[in-house]
Amino acid sequence: MPFTTRVARPSDAEALSHVAGQTFALASPPDSAAQALQEYIDTRLQPEHFVLHLLNPRKRLRVLEHLGKVVGYSLVDSAPGSLGIAEADGVPELSRCYVLPEHHGLGGAQLLLDDTLAPVRGGIRLTVNEQNTRAIRFYQRNGFSKVGEAVFECGPERHRDWVMVARR
């Protein structure tokens, strides 16, 4: 299956929102309330939110395509806020890296991550839900290790995330 990546464009906003809506629950704890997940999608993952990311010079959005269709995306913030964890503060953050489930295990996520991280020098951090063992294993295989924990607020819910860092 031929996958390609490229820098996202404003015309991708609708497709990015679709992928985000289809994948956000996969990155959340399985017992998350559907209403909390939908609230997050409605207030953070709509096309206009992706346009704002694209207009922000601190952020880099990349898409994963399969046969010309957007099936995944990544977002790097070059100046994220502090987490209060020395190893994770002051480095860029891979704040999103999602691929539609029907493309899992086919090499697309690895290509997306490789191309997203290629320009990164020094460290990069990410947060991943502590129950998302598939993603944790993927990131560990790619040189990320746990340096602490953070809380992710999803509507009224508070999820515990691992903070992971890789040195490049």
C-alpha positions in Angstrom: 0.0 0.0 0.0 1.7 3.2 -1.1 1.6 5.9 1.5 3.0 9.4 1.1 3.3 12.4 3.4 3.4 16.1 2.7 2.9 19.4 4.5 -0.7 20.1 5.1 -2.6 22.9 3.2 -5.7 24.9 4.2 -7.6 22.9 1.6 -7.0 19.8 3.8 -8.8 21.2 6.8 -12.0 19.3 6.2 -10.2 16.0 5.7 -8.0 16.6 8.8 -11.1 17.2 10.9 -12.6 14.0 9.6 -9.5 12.0 10.5 -9.4 13.6 13.9 -13.0 12.8 14.6 -12.5 9.2 13.6 -9.3 8.7 15.6 -9.6 10.8 18.8 -11.6 8.1 20.7 -8.9 5.5 19.9 -6.3 7.6 21.7 -8.6 8.0 24.8 -9.3 5.6 27.6 -11.9 2.9 26.5 -14.3 4.0 29.3 -14.4 7.6 28.2 -17.9 9.0 28.0 -19.1 9.5 24.5 -20.4 13.0 25.4 -16.9 14.1 26.7 -15.2 12.8 23.5 -17.7 14.5 21.3 -17.4 17.8 23.2 -13.6 17.7 22.6 -14.1 16.9 18.9 -16.7 19.7 18.6 -14.5 22.4 20.3 -11.0 21.4 19.2 -11.0 19.3 16.1 -13.2 21.1 13.6 -11.9 22.4 10.2 -11.5 25.9 11.5 -9.2 24.7 14.3 -6.9 23.1 11.7 -6.8 26.3 9.6 -5.7 28.1 12.8 -2.9 25.5 13.3 -1.8 26.0 9.7 -1.7 29.8 10.2 0.4 29.5 13.4 4.2 29.8 12.6 5.0 27.7 15.7 3.1 24.7 14.3 3.8 22.2 11.6 1.0 20.0 10.3 1.7 17.1 8.0 -0.7 14.7 6.3 -0.4 11.0 5.5 -2.1 10.1 2.2 -3.0 6.8 0.7 -4.0 6.9 -3.0 -4.5 10.7 -2.8 -6.8 10.6 0.3 -5.8 12.0 3.7 -5.7 9.0 6.1 -3.6 10.5 8.9 -1.9 13.6 10.2 0.7 14.8 12.7 1.1 18.2 14.4 4.3 19.5 16.0 4.3 22.6 18.2 7.8 24.1 18.3 7.1 26.1 21.5 4.6 24.2 23.7 3.7 25.2 27.3 5.5 23.9 30.3 4.6 20.6 31.8 6.8 21.1 34.9 9.0 18.1 33.9 12.6 19.2 33.3 13.3 16.6 30.6 10.1 17.5 28.7 10.1 21.3 29.0 11.8 23.5 26.4 11.5 21.0 23.5 9.0 20.8 20.7 5.9 18.6 21.2 4.4 16.0 18.8 0.9 16.9 20.0 -0.9 14.7 17.5 0.0 11.7 15.3 -3.1 9.8 14.2 -3.9 7.4 11.4 -7.3 6.0 10.5 -7.8 2.5 12.0 -8.2 0.7 8.7 -4.6 1.8 7.9 -3.0 0.6 11.2 -0.2 -1.9 10.9 0.5 -1.1 7.2 3.5 1.2 7.7 1.8 4.5 7.2 2.1 5.6 10.8 5.9 4.8 10.7 6.3 6.8 7.5 4.3 9.7 9.0 6.3 9.7 12.2 9.7 9.4 10.4 8.8 12.3 8.0 7.4 14.4 10.9 10.5 13.9 13.1 13.1 14.3 10.3 13.7 18.0 10.8 13.7 17.8 14.6 17.1 18.3 16.3 17.6 17.7 20.0 14.6 16.5 22.0 10.9 16.1 21.2 8.1 15.2 23.6 4.7 13.8 23.4 1.9 12.7 25.7 0.0 9.5 25.3 -2.8 8.1 27.4 -1.5 5.5 29.9 -4.0 2.9 28.6 -3.0 3.3 24.9 -0.6 0.4 25.0 -0.4 0.1 21.2 0.7 3.7 20.8 3.1 3.5 23.8 4.8 0.5 22.2 5.0 2.3 18.9 6.6 5.3 20.4 9.0 3.2 22.5 10.2 1.4 19.3 10.9 4.9 18.0 13.1 6.0 20.8 10.7 7.7 23.2 10.8 6.9 26.9 8.6 7.9 29.8 9.8 10.9 31.8 6.7 11.7 33.8 2.9 12.0 33.7 0.4 14.8 32.9 -3.4 15.2 33.0 -5.4 15.6 29.8 -8.7 17.2 30.3 -11.5 15.9 28.0 -14.7 17.8 28.9 -15.4 17.0 32.5 -13.0 14.0 32.5 -9.4 14.0 33.5 -7.2 11.4 31.8 -3.7 10.4 32.9 -1.1 10.6 30.1 2.5 9.5 30.0 4.9 12.2 29.0 7.5 10.7 26.7 10.7 12.2 25.2 13.1 11.2 22.4 16.5 12.7 21.8 17.4 13.1 18.1 
